[in-house]
Amino acid sequence: MKPVKTKQQQRDELNQMVEQFLSDGGDVTRCGMGESGRDVNQPLPKPPFVERSDQSRTLVNEVVQAIEERKQRRKTKPRKTNQPKEPSKELLVDDFGEPLRWVWQDQNKKRQP
């Protein structure tokens, strides 16, 4: 990965370039607030024109319809997974219906009566 310059390094480099410009005889002129480098009487420059060729379009109605049908089929059919189901907590009761204790029951194995 290419090392990134820090902001301080960028500032130092820019200051060095300005100092080099001024030492070579360059001159910086100050502009007042609201002044522009553009003549007021000239119109704004036109944006560049990009020519594009007309592309022929292919209708994809059948493709979209097929995708929508697949979505509908997927919604109606539940997906079967091979993952074991999580165990659930079941209440064990005695012959008279009185609660005895809670047990964890594996969903893949049916409880024997």
C-alpha positions as a Markdown table, in Angstrom:
| # | Residue | x | y | z |
|---|---|---|---|---|
| 1 | Met | 0.0 | 0.0 | 0.0 |
| 2 | Lys | 1.3 | 3.4 | -0.9 |
| 3 | Pro | 2.0 | 5.6 | 2.1 |
| 4 | Val | -0.4 | 8.6 | 2.4 |
| 5 | Lys | 1.0 | 12.1 | 3.0 |
| 6 | Thr | -0.3 | 13.7 | 6.1 |
| 7 | Lys | -2.0 | 17.1 | 6.0 |
| 8 | Gln | 1.1 | 18.7 | 7.6 |
| 9 | Gln | 3.3 | 17.2 | 4.9 |
| 10 | Gln | 1.0 | 18.5 | 2.2 |
| 11 | Arg | 1.0 | 22.0 | 3.7 |
| 12 | Asp | 4.8 | 22.0 | 3.9 |
| 13 | Glu | 5.1 | 20.9 | 0.3 |
| 14 | Leu | 2.6 | 23.6 | -0.9 |
| 15 | Asn | 4.5 | 26.3 | 1.1 |
| 16 | Gln | 7.7 | 25.1 | -0.4 |
| 17 | Met | 6.3 | 25.4 | -3.9 |
| 18 | Val | 5.0 | 28.9 | -3.2 |
| 19 | Glu | 8.4 | 30.0 | -1.9 |
| 20 | Gln | 10.0 | 28.5 | -5.0 |
| 21 | Phe | 7.6 | 30.4 | -7.3 |
| 22 | Leu | 8.2 | 33.7 | -5.5 |
| 23 | Ser | 12.0 | 33.2 | -5.4 |
| 24 | Asp | 12.0 | 32.6 | -9.2 |
| 25 | Gly | 10.5 | 36.0 | -9.7 |
| 26 | Gly | 6.8 | 35.1 | -9.6 |
| 27 | Asp | 4.3 | 37.6 | -8.4 |
| 28 | Val | 1.0 | 37.2 | -6.5 |
| 29 | Thr | -1.6 | 39.9 | -7.0 |
| 30 | Arg | -4.4 | 40.4 | -4.4 |
| 31 | Cys | -8.0 | 40.5 | -5.5 |
| 32 | Gly | -10.8 | 42.3 | -3.7 |
| 33 | Met | -13.9 | 40.7 | -2.3 |
| 34 | Gly | -16.4 | 39.7 | -5.0 |
| 35 | Glu | -13.9 | 40.2 | -7.9 |
| 36 | Ser | -13.7 | 37.6 | -10.6 |
| 37 | Gly | -11.2 | 36.7 | -13.2 |
| 38 | Arg | -14.0 | 36.7 | -15.8 |
| 39 | Asp | -15.2 | 39.8 | -17.7 |
| 40 | Val | -18.6 | 40.9 | -16.6 |
| 41 | Asn | -19.8 | 41.5 | -20.2 |
| 42 | Gln | -18.9 | 38.1 | -21.5 |
| 43 | Pro | -21.5 | 35.3 | -21.4 |
| 44 | Leu | -20.7 | 32.1 | -19.4 |
| 45 | Pro | -18.8 | 29.5 | -21.3 |
| 46 | Lys | -20.9 | 26.8 | -22.8 |
| 47 | Pro | -20.6 | 23.3 | -21.4 |
| 48 | Pro | -18.8 | 20.7 | -23.6 |
| 49 | Phe | -21.1 | 18.8 | -26.0 |
| 50 | Val | -20.9 | 15.1 | -25.7 |
| 51 | Glu | -22.3 | 13.3 | -28.7 |
| 52 | Arg | -24.0 | 10.0 | -27.9 |
| 53 | Ser | -25.2 | 7.5 | -30.4 |
| 54 | Asp | -28.7 | 6.1 | -30.1 |
| 55 | Gln | -28.6 | 2.7 | -28.6 |
| 56 | Ser | -31.1 | 0.1 | -29.5 |
| 57 | Arg | -33.1 | -1.1 | -26.5 |
| 58 | Thr | -34.0 | -4.7 | -25.8 |
| 59 | Leu | -37.3 | -5.3 | -24.1 |
| 60 | Val | -36.9 | -7.5 | -21.1 |
| 61 | Asn | -40.5 | -7.9 | -20.1 |
| 62 | Glu | -40.3 | -11.7 | -20.3 |
| 63 | Val | -37.2 | -11.8 | -18.2 |
| 64 | Val | -38.7 | -9.6 | -15.5 |
| 65 | Gln | -41.9 | -11.7 | -15.5 |
| 66 | Ala | -39.9 | -14.9 | -15.1 |
| 67 | Ile | -38.0 | -13.4 | -12.2 |
| 68 | Glu | -41.2 | -12.3 | -10.5 |
| 69 | Glu | -42.7 | -15.9 | -11.0 |
| 70 | Arg | -39.6 | -17.3 | -9.3 |
| 71 | Lys | -40.0 | -15.0 | -6.4 |
| 72 | Gln | -43.6 | -16.0 | -6.0 |
| 73 | Arg | -42.7 | -19.7 | -6.1 |
| 74 | Arg | -40.0 | -19.2 | -3.5 |
| 75 | Lys | -42.5 | -17.5 | -1.2 |
| 76 | Thr | -44.9 | -20.4 | -1.4 |
| 77 | Lys | -42.4 | -23.2 | -0.8 |
| 78 | Pro | -40.6 | -23.2 | 2.5 |
| 79 | Arg | -36.9 | -24.0 | 2.2 |
| 80 | Lys | -35.8 | -27.2 | 3.8 |
| 81 | Thr | -32.5 | -27.0 | 5.7 |
| 82 | Asn | -30.4 | -29.7 | 7.1 |
| 83 | Gln | -29.6 | -27.7 | 10.1 |
| 84 | Pro | -30.8 | -29.2 | 13.4 |
| 85 | Lys | -33.6 | -27.3 | 15.1 |
| 86 | Glu | -32.9 | -25.7 | 18.4 |
| 87 | Pro | -34.0 | -27.6 | 21.5 |
| 88 | Ser | -37.2 | -26.4 | 23.2 |
| 89 | Lys | -38.3 | -26.4 | 26.8 |
| 90 | Glu | -41.1 | -28.8 | 27.6 |
| 91 | Leu | -43.1 | -29.2 | 30.8 |
| 92 | Leu | -43.3 | -32.8 | 32.1 |
| 93 | Val | -46.5 | -33.6 | 34.0 |
| 94 | Asp | -47.6 | -36.6 | 36.1 |
| 95 | Asp | -50.6 | -38.8 | 35.5 |
| 96 | Phe | -52.9 | -36.3 | 37.1 |
| 97 | Gly | -51.7 | -33.3 | 35.1 |
| 98 | Glu | -49.6 | -31.8 | 37.9 |
| 99 | Pro | -46.3 | -30.2 | 36.7 |
| 100 | Leu | -43.2 | -32.1 | 37.6 |
| 101 | Arg | -40.3 | -30.3 | 35.9 |
| 102 | Trp | -39.1 | -28.6 | 32.8 |
| 103 | Val | -36.9 | -30.6 | 30.3 |
| 104 | Trp | -35.1 | -29.6 | 27.2 |
| 105 | Gln | -36.5 | -31.6 | 24.2 |
| 106 | Asp | -34.6 | -31.9 | 21.0 |
| 107 | Gln | -36.8 | -31.0 | 18.0 |
| 108 | Asn | -35.3 | -33.7 | 15.8 |
| 109 | Lys | -36.2 | -36.5 | 18.3 |
| 110 | Lys | -39.7 | -37.1 | 19.2 |
| 111 | Arg | -40.5 | -37.6 | 22.9 |
| 112 | Gln | -41.5 | -41.2 | 23.9 |
| 113 | Pro | -44.9 | -41.2 | 25.8 |
